[in-house]
């Protein structure tokens, strides 16, 4: 049995992944941005062990989520699932990229890290010259490039951790909309598999997956110099450095 934290698991793909992992017998800790959604999450996934509440748009609350996760204990896997799409640029950046950075830095290191990316990251651009002082021009594509960059940096810096990114596809969730063309089940299966599987194919790091198959990712995400500049920008914004 593995212990797994899933951010943004009050609904959507995060909740579906939580249900699948509970059904497999794993200990799952949910996360929701407020108490009301946390209550709903517990009702929706009654087999979950616990729920942590905190708004990933607020840096102080992100730190509180990390502290609550550490108080619960160490996790075998963390699925960084929380994300927003149609929102102001700074909101998109903080929730989609900065929150995973802070949680990665502040939580006890798990054995496996899974970061939710998107094929839209392929159109993203790493505009790092002013990122620390101005996040008003960060697009959704940029934010998903940054979280993929974070994943690749974690894989490089922490060779004892399996850190991988996942494109869940355009699935018919609240975010994706009812007419999204991708398969809903396949939208969460890969992160469930990466979090727990003993398959050799899941024991890799620094890879980008789409429906359990490795796929190509934006070359900017693999650029070590850009990774380090991104980590530096996040450190400047938060005051928290990526652990050695």
C-alpha positions in Angstrom: 0.0 0.0 0.0 1.3 3.4 -1.0 0.6 6.8 0.6 -0.3 9.3 -2.0 -1.3 13.0 -1.9 -3.2 14.5 -4.9 -3.6 18.2 -5.1 -6.9 19.6 -6.6 -8.7 16.3 -5.9 -12.1 17.8 -5.0 -13.3 17.1 -8.5 -12.2 16.3 -12.1 -9.2 14.1 -12.9 -7.8 14.5 -9.4 -10.9 13.0 -7.8 -11.1 10.2 -10.4 -7.4 9.4 -9.7 -8.1 9.4 -6.0 -11.1 7.0 -6.4 -9.0 4.6 -8.6 -6.1 4.6 -6.0 -8.5 4.0 -3.1 -10.1 1.1 -5.0 -6.6 -0.3 -5.4 -6.1 -0.2 -1.6 -3.8 2.7 -1.3 -3.8 5.4 1.4 -5.0 8.6 -0.4 -4.9 12.1 1.0 -7.0 14.6 -0.8 -6.6 18.3 -1.2 -9.2 21.0 -1.7 -8.9 24.8 -1.8 -11.5 25.5 0.9 -13.4 23.7 3.6 -16.6 23.4 1.6 -14.9 21.7 -1.2 -12.9 19.6 1.2 -16.2 18.3 2.7 -17.5 17.5 -0.8 -14.2 15.7 -1.6 -14.6 13.5 1.5 -18.1 12.6 0.6 -17.1 11.8 -3.0 -14.1 9.7 -2.0 -15.3 8.1 1.3 -12.3 5.8 1.3 -9.8 8.6 1.4 -7.7 8.8 4.6 -7.6 12.6 5.0 -8.2 15.9 3.3 -5.9 18.9 3.4 -7.4 22.3 2.8 -5.6 25.3 1.3 -5.9 27.7 -1.6 -3.0 27.2 -4.0 -3.5 30.8 -5.2 -2.1 32.1 -1.9 1.6 31.7 -1.2 1.0 31.5 2.6 -1.7 28.9 2.2 0.5 26.9 -0.1 3.1 26.8 2.7 0.4 25.8 5.1 -0.6 22.9 2.8 3.0 21.8 2.7 3.2 21.9 6.5 0.0 20.0 6.9 1.3 17.4 4.4 4.5 17.0 6.4 2.5 16.7 9.7 0.6 13.9 8.1 3.8 12.1 7.3 5.9 11.3 4.3 4.3 10.3 1.0 5.3 7.6 -1.4 4.0 9.7 -4.3 2.6 13.2 -4.8 0.4 14.0 -7.9 0.5 17.7 -8.6 -2.9 17.7 -10.3 -4.4 21.1 -9.3 -4.7 23.6 -12.2 -6.7 26.5 -13.6 -7.3 27.4 -17.2 -9.5 30.4 -17.8 -8.2 32.8 -15.2 -6.0 35.9 -14.9 -2.4 35.3 -15.9 -0.9 35.6 -12.4 -3.5 33.2 -11.1 -2.6 30.7 -13.8 1.1 31.0 -13.1 0.7 30.6 -9.3 -1.7 27.7 -9.3 -0.2 25.8 -12.3 3.5 26.4 -11.7 4.5 28.2 -8.5 2.4 26.1 -6.2 4.0 22.8 -7.4 7.4 24.5 -7.0 6.7 25.5 -3.4 5.2 22.1 -2.5 8.1 20.3 -4.1 10.5 22.4 -2.1 8.8 22.3 1.2 7.3 18.9 1.5 9.2 15.8 2.6 10.7 14.3 -0.6 8.5 11.5 -1.9 9.7 8.5 -3.9 7.6 9.6 -6.9 6.5 13.0 -8.3 3.9 13.4 -11.0 3.3 16.8 -12.5 0.2 17.4 -14.7 1.2 19.2 -17.9 -0.7 19.6 -21.2 0.1 19.3 -24.8 -0.5 23.1 -24.9 2.9 23.4 -23.2 4.4 22.8 -26.7 3.2 26.4 -27.6 4.6 27.8 -24.4 7.6 30.2 -24.2 10.0 30.5 -21.3 9.9 34.3 -20.9 12.2 34.4 -17.8 13.7 37.9 -18.0 11.0 39.5 -16.0 9.1 36.5 -14.6 10.1 37.2 -10.9 8.7 40.8 -11.1 5.8 40.4 -13.6 3.6 37.4 -14.1 0.9 39.3 -16.0 1.8 37.9 -19.4 2.0 34.2 -18.5 -0.3 32.2 -20.7 -1.8 28.8 -19.8 0.7 27.2 -22.3 3.6 29.0 -20.6 2.5 27.8 -17.2 2.4 24.2 -18.4 5.8 24.7 -19.9 7.1 25.9 -16.5 5.6 23.0 -14.6 7.2 20.6 -17.1 10.5 22.4 -16.7 10.1 22.0 -12.9 9.6 18.3 -13.4 12.7 17.9 -15.5 14.7 20.0 -13.0 13.5 17.8 -10.1 14.4 14.6 -12.1 17.9 16.0 -12.7 18.5 17.3 -9.2 17.0 14.3 -7.3 18.2 11.1 -8.9 16.7 9.1 -6.1 13.2 10.2 -7.1 11.0 9.2 -10.1 9.8 12.6 -11.4 7.6 12.6 -14.5 5.2 14.8 -16.3 1.8 13.8 -17.7 -0.4 15.1 -20.5 -3.8 13.9 -19.5 -5.3 14.9 -22.8 -8.3 17.1 -23.5 -10.7 15.1 -21.3 -14.4 15.9 -20.6 -14.1 17.4 -17.2 -15.3 20.7 -15.8 -12.1 22.3 -17.1 -12.1 20.5 -20.4 -15.8 20.9 -21.1 -18.4 18.3 -22.0 -17.4 18.1 -25.6 -13.7 17.4 -25.1 -12.6 14.6 -27.4 -10.2 12.6 -25.2 -11.1 9.6 -23.1 -11.9 10.4 -19.5 -10.5 7.2 -18.1 -7.2 7.6 -19.9 -7.1 11.1 -18.6 -6.2 9.8 -15.1 -4.9 6.3 -15.6 -1.3 7.4 -16.4 -0.8 9.3 -13.2 -2.3 6.5 -11.1 0.1 4.1 -12.9 3.2 6.3 -12.4 2.3 6.8 -8.7 2.2 3.1 -7.8 3.2 0.7 -10.5 6.1 -1.8 -10.2 6.3 -1.9 -14.0 9.8 -1.2 -15.3 8.3 1.3 -17.7 7.0 3.4 -14.7 10.4 3.3 -13.0 11.8 6.1 -15.0 12.4 9.8 -14.4 12.5 13.0 -16.5 10.0 11.7 -19.0 6.8 13.1 -20.4 3.8 10.7 -20.8 0.6 10.7 -22.8 -1.8 7.8 -22.1 1.0 5.6 -20.5 3.4 6.2 -23.5 6.4 8.4 -23.4 6.1 11.4 -25.7 8.2 14.3 -26.9 8.1 17.5 -24.9 9.1 21.1 -25.5 12.9 21.3 -25.8 12.9 24.4 -23.5 11.7 22.1 -20.6 14.9 20.1 -21.0 17.2 23.0 -21.2 19.2 23.0 -17.9 20.1 26.7 -18.1 16.4 27.6 -18.5 15.5 25.2 -15.7 17.9 26.9 -13.4 16.7 30.4 -14.4 13.1 29.3 -13.7 14.1 27.9 -10.3 15.8 31.2 -9.6 12.7 33.2 -10.5 10.6 31.0 -8.2 13.1 31.5 -5.4 13.0 35.2 -5.9 9.2 35.3 -5.8 8.8 33.0 -2.8 12.0 33.3 -0.8 12.2 29.5 -0.9 15.1 27.8 -2.7 14.9 24.4 -4.3 16.6 21.9 -1.9 19.9 20.4 -2.8 
